[in-house]
Amino acid sequence: MAIDALCATVDTYLNELVIREERMRALYVLMGEALGPVTEINPVFVELNRGFRSAACSRIQAGIDAGEIRPDVDPDAEAAALVGMLRGVAMQWVADPGCFDIAAVRESMKKALRRQLAAPGKSDGSE
């Protein structure tokens, strides 16, 4: 199911954030550098973000096609929002590891995804 796949993405991303904290920190430092003085690496991060959004968009569109996700959902917008949420949570964590309960944030994000995307009559994961 598409929403389950998106929730698995949240699980994987945030689990990796904790397990591979130093690698994730390096990734975020490089992302920041790509916006500033080391512009030569910017295309790498443009493609990384495009690929991440594209994969999420494809999952969302598959969920719409299957009737699992509301038909009025904009797959591009929701994919960008998902990537933005994950990147924002990760940025906070790498700047201040342990600053919040990562498990609680992970569950909150998955519940929000289910509420936002679930087609009428489908479970939103809040039970």
Secondary structure, 3 states (H helix, E strand, C coil): CHHHHHHHHHHHHHHHHHHCHHHHHHHHHHHHHHHCCCHHHHHHHHHHHHHHHHHHHHHHHHHHHCCCECCCCCHHHHHHHHHHHHHHHHHHHHHCCCCCCHHHHHHHHHHHHHHHHECCCCCCCCC
